[in-house]
Amino acid sequence: MINEKVKNFLIKNKLGDRLTEYSETIDTVEHAAQQVGCTESEIAKTLSFMVDDKPVVVVMAGDGRVNSSKFKSQFHTKPHMVPRESVEDLIGFQPGGVCPFAVNSNIPIWLDISIKRFDYVHPAGGNAFTSVKVSPTELEAVSGAEGWCDICKGWEE
Protein backbone atom coordinates (compact mmCIF):
# COMPACT_ATOMS: atom_id res chain seq x y z
CA MET A 1 0.00 0.00 0.00
CA ILE A 2 2.97 2.36 0.22
CA ASN A 3 3.04 4.96 -2.53
CA GLU A 4 6.28 4.13 -4.37
CA LYS A 5 6.64 7.63 -5.81
CA VAL A 6 6.60 9.14 -2.31
CA LYS A 7 8.79 6.37 -0.86
CA ASN A 8 11.45 6.92 -3.54
CA PHE A 9 11.25 10.71 -3.07
CA LEU A 10 11.75 10.35 0.69
CA ILE A 11 14.62 7.88 0.29
CA LYS A 12 16.33 10.25 -2.15
CA ASN A 13 15.95 13.02 0.45
CA LYS A 14 17.22 10.84 3.32
CA LEU A 15 13.79 10.62 4.99
CA GLY A 16 12.80 7.13 3.87
CA ASP A 17 12.82 5.87 7.45
CA ARG A 18 10.16 8.45 8.40
CA LEU A 19 7.41 6.86 6.30
CA THR A 20 4.96 4.82 8.40
CA GLU A 21 2.20 2.57 7.12
CA TYR A 22 -1.00 1.95 9.11
CA SER A 23 -3.63 -0.77 8.96
CA GLU A 24 -6.42 1.78 9.54
CA THR A 25 -7.13 4.84 7.41
CA ILE A 26 -5.68 8.26 8.21
CA ASP A 27 -7.94 10.04 5.72
CA THR A 28 -9.09 12.65 8.27
CA VAL A 29 -7.25 14.64 10.92
CA GLU A 30 -9.08 12.69 13.63
CA HIS A 31 -8.23 9.29 12.13
CA ALA A 32 -4.63 10.32 11.50
CA ALA A 33 -4.08 11.50 15.08
CA GLN A 34 -5.50 8.23 16.41
CA GLN A 35 -3.23 6.12 14.21
CA VAL A 36 -0.08 8.24 14.56
CA GLY A 37 -0.53 8.69 18.31
CA CYS A 38 -0.29 12.47 18.38
CA THR A 39 -2.61 15.43 18.82
CA GLU A 40 -4.87 16.49 15.98
CA SER A 41 -2.93 19.76 15.86
CA GLU A 42 0.28 17.90 14.94
CA ILE A 43 -1.30 16.39 11.83
CA ALA A 44 -0.18 18.43 8.84
CA LYS A 45 -3.20 18.83 6.58
CA THR A 46 -2.26 19.20 2.94
CA LEU A 47 -5.02 21.13 1.19
CA SER A 48 -5.31 21.94 -2.51
CA PHE A 49 -6.73 25.22 -3.80
CA MET A 50 -7.29 26.76 -7.20
CA VAL A 51 -5.53 30.11 -7.63
CA ASP A 52 -5.67 31.80 -11.04
CA ASP A 53 -6.96 28.53 -12.54
CA LYS A 54 -3.90 26.63 -11.25
CA PRO A 55 -3.54 24.32 -8.26
CA VAL A 56 -1.70 25.46 -5.14
CA VAL A 57 -0.95 23.22 -2.14
CA VAL A 58 -0.95 24.56 1.43
CA VAL A 59 0.21 22.52 4.43
CA MET A 60 -1.30 23.60 7.76
CA ALA A 61 -1.75 22.33 11.30
CA GLY A 62 -4.63 19.96 11.93
CA ASP A 63 -6.40 22.49 14.16
CA GLY A 64 -6.14 25.31 11.62
CA ARG A 65 -9.00 26.48 9.45
CA VAL A 66 -8.61 28.64 6.38
CA ASN A 67 -9.35 32.31 7.05
CA SER A 68 -10.83 33.77 3.85
CA SER A 69 -9.44 37.27 4.32
CA LYS A 70 -5.93 35.99 5.14
CA PHE A 71 -6.07 33.66 2.13
CA LYS A 72 -7.15 36.51 -0.13
CA SER A 73 -4.36 38.70 1.22
CA GLN A 74 -1.79 35.99 0.39
CA PHE A 75 -3.16 34.70 -2.93
CA HIS A 76 -5.29 37.65 -4.16
CA THR A 77 -8.40 35.51 -4.53
CA LYS A 78 -10.99 33.84 -2.36
CA PRO A 79 -10.17 30.29 -1.29
CA HIS A 80 -11.59 27.67 -3.65
CA MET A 81 -10.68 24.06 -2.98
CA VAL A 82 -9.73 21.86 -5.92
CA PRO A 83 -12.87 19.83 -6.69
CA ARG A 84 -12.59 16.38 -5.08
CA GLU A 85 -12.92 14.61 -8.43
CA SER A 86 -9.99 16.63 -9.84
CA VAL A 87 -7.52 16.27 -6.95
CA GLU A 88 -5.74 13.15 -8.20
CA ASP A 89 -5.36 14.43 -11.77
CA LEU A 90 -4.16 17.88 -10.73
CA ILE A 91 -2.08 17.13 -7.62
CA GLY A 92 -1.09 13.49 -8.12
CA PHE A 93 -2.73 11.94 -5.05
CA GLN A 94 -6.22 10.86 -4.08
CA PRO A 95 -8.13 12.88 -1.47
CA GLY A 96 -7.17 11.65 2.00
CA GLY A 97 -3.60 10.97 0.89
CA VAL A 98 -2.48 14.31 -0.57
CA CYS A 99 0.99 15.13 0.68
CA PRO A 100 3.66 17.76 0.05
CA PHE A 101 6.12 15.22 -1.39
CA ALA A 102 6.44 14.35 -5.08
CA VAL A 103 3.38 16.33 -6.16
CA ASN A 104 2.82 16.85 -9.87
CA SER A 105 5.30 19.31 -11.38
CA ASN A 106 4.87 23.07 -11.30
CA ILE A 107 2.54 23.06 -8.28
CA PRO A 108 3.57 25.61 -5.68
CA ILE A 109 3.64 24.35 -2.10
CA TRP A 110 3.15 26.78 0.78
CA LEU A 111 3.55 26.06 4.49
CA ASP A 112 1.30 27.79 6.99
CA ILE A 113 2.94 29.22 10.10
CA SER A 114 0.53 27.16 12.23
CA ILE A 115 2.92 24.17 11.95
CA LYS A 116 6.00 26.08 13.14
CA ARG A 117 5.05 25.57 16.80
CA PHE A 118 5.75 21.82 16.69
CA ASP A 119 8.99 19.86 16.78
CA TYR A 120 7.43 17.37 14.35
CA VAL A 121 4.32 17.24 12.19
CA HIS A 122 2.76 14.33 10.32
CA PRO A 123 1.58 14.90 6.75
CA ALA A 124 0.11 12.05 4.72
CA GLY A 125 2.51 9.93 2.72
CA GLY A 126 0.75 9.72 -0.62
CA ASN A 127 -2.29 7.66 0.38
CA ALA A 128 -4.80 7.28 3.19
CA PHE A 129 -2.69 4.70 5.05
CA THR A 130 0.74 6.33 5.38
CA SER A 131 2.24 9.34 7.11
CA VAL A 132 5.66 10.98 7.35
CA LYS A 133 7.19 12.37 10.54
CA VAL A 134 9.11 15.57 9.74
CA SER A 135 10.14 18.76 11.46
CA PRO A 136 8.83 22.00 9.97
CA THR A 137 12.38 22.85 8.89
CA GLU A 138 12.78 19.48 7.14
CA LEU A 139 9.37 19.90 5.52
CA GLU A 140 10.36 23.30 4.16
CA ALA A 141 13.62 22.01 2.73
CA VAL A 142 12.38 18.73 1.28
CA SER A 143 9.05 19.92 -0.13
CA GLY A 144 10.64 22.75 -2.10
CA ALA A 145 8.11 25.10 -0.52
CA GLU A 146 7.64 28.55 -1.98
CA GLY A 147 7.72 29.84 1.59
CA TRP A 148 5.66 30.39 4.70
CA CYS A 149 2.20 31.93 4.73
CA ASP A 150 -0.36 32.89 7.36
CA ILE A 151 -3.81 31.86 6.14
CA CYS A 152 -5.24 29.98 9.15
CA LYS A 153 -7.45 30.75 12.08
CA GLY A 154 -8.51 28.63 15.02
CA TRP A 155 -5.12 27.66 16.33
CA GLU A 156 -3.16 29.07 19.24
CA GLU A 157 0.59 29.32 19.69
ZIQUI-V125428 format. One record per residue. N is the residue number from 1. RES is the residue in one letter. BURIAL is b if it has 16 or more other ideal C-beta (glycine too) atoms within 10 Angstrom, else e. Layout:
BEGIN
n=N res=RES burial=BURIAL
n=N res=RES burial=BURIAL
END
This chain:
BEGIN
n=1 res=M burial=e
n=2 res=I burial=e
n=3 res=N burial=b
n=4 res=E burial=e
n=5 res=K burial=e
n=6 res=V burial=b
n=7 res=K burial=b
n=8 res=N burial=e
n=9 res=F burial=b
n=10 res=L burial=b
n=11 res=I burial=e
n=12 res=K burial=e
n=13 res=N burial=b
n=14 res=K burial=e
n=15 res=L burial=b
n=16 res=G burial=e
n=17 res=D burial=e
n=18 res=R burial=b
n=19 res=L burial=b
n=20 res=T burial=b
n=21 res=E burial=e
n=22 res=Y burial=b
n=23 res=S burial=e
n=24 res=E burial=e
n=25 res=T burial=e
n=26 res=I burial=b
n=27 res=D burial=b
n=28 res=T burial=e
n=29 res=V burial=b
n=30 res=E burial=e
n=31 res=H burial=b
n=32 res=A burial=b
n=33 res=A burial=b
n=34 res=Q burial=e
n=35 res=Q burial=b
n=36 res=V burial=b
n=37 res=G burial=e
n=38 res=C burial=b
n=39 res=T burial=e
n=40 res=E burial=b
n=41 res=S burial=b
n=42 res=E burial=b
n=43 res=I burial=b
n=44 res=A burial=b
n=45 res=K burial=b
n=46 res=T burial=b
n=47 res=L burial=b
n=48 res=S burial=b
n=49 res=F burial=b
n=50 res=M burial=b
n=51 res=V burial=b
n=52 res=D burial=e
n=53 res=D burial=e
n=54 res=K burial=e
n=55 res=P burial=b
n=56 res=V burial=b
n=57 res=V burial=b
n=58 res=V burial=b
n=59 res=V burial=b
n=60 res=M burial=b
n=61 res=A burial=b
n=62 res=G burial=b
n=63 res=D burial=b
n=64 res=G burial=b
n=65 res=R burial=e
n=66 res=V burial=b
n=67 res=N burial=b
n=68 res=S burial=e
n=69 res=S burial=e
n=70 res=K burial=b
n=71 res=F burial=b
n=72 res=K burial=e
n=73 res=S burial=e
n=74 res=Q burial=b
n=75 res=F burial=b
n=76 res=H burial=e
n=77 res=T burial=e
n=78 res=K burial=e
n=79 res=P burial=b
n=80 res=H burial=e
n=81 res=M burial=e
n=82 res=V burial=b
n=83 res=P burial=e
n=84 res=R burial=e
n=85 res=E burial=e
n=86 res=S burial=e
n=87 res=V burial=b
n=88 res=E burial=e
n=89 res=D burial=e
n=90 res=L burial=b
n=91 res=I burial=b
n=92 res=G burial=b
n=93 res=F burial=b
n=94 res=Q burial=b
n=95 res=P burial=b
n=96 res=G burial=b
n=97 res=G burial=b
n=98 res=V burial=b
n=99 res=C burial=b
n=100 res=P burial=b
n=101 res=F burial=b
n=102 res=A burial=b
n=103 res=V burial=b
n=104 res=N burial=e
n=105 res=S burial=e
n=106 res=N burial=e
n=107 res=I burial=b
n=108 res=P burial=b
n=109 res=I burial=b
n=110 res=W burial=b
n=111 res=L burial=b
n=112 res=D burial=b
n=113 res=I burial=b
n=114 res=S burial=b
n=115 res=I burial=b
n=116 res=K burial=e
n=117 res=R burial=e
n=118 res=F burial=b
n=119 res=D burial=e
n=120 res=Y burial=b
n=121 res=V burial=b
n=122 res=H burial=b
n=123 res=P burial=b
n=124 res=A burial=b
n=125 res=G burial=b
n=126 res=G burial=b
n=127 res=N burial=b
n=128 res=A burial=b
n=129 res=F burial=b
n=130 res=T burial=b
n=131 res=S burial=b
n=132 res=V burial=b
n=133 res=K burial=b
n=134 res=V burial=b
n=135 res=S burial=e
n=136 res=P burial=b
n=137 res=T burial=e
n=138 res=E burial=b
n=139 res=L burial=b
n=140 res=E burial=b
n=141 res=A burial=e
n=142 res=V burial=b
n=143 res=S burial=b
n=144 res=G burial=e
n=145 res=A burial=b
n=146 res=E burial=e
n=147 res=G burial=e
n=148 res=W burial=e
n=149 res=C burial=b
n=150 res=D burial=e
n=151 res=I burial=b
n=152 res=C burial=b
n=153 res=K burial=e
n=154 res=G burial=e
n=155 res=W burial=b
n=156 res=E burial=e
n=157 res=E burial=e
END
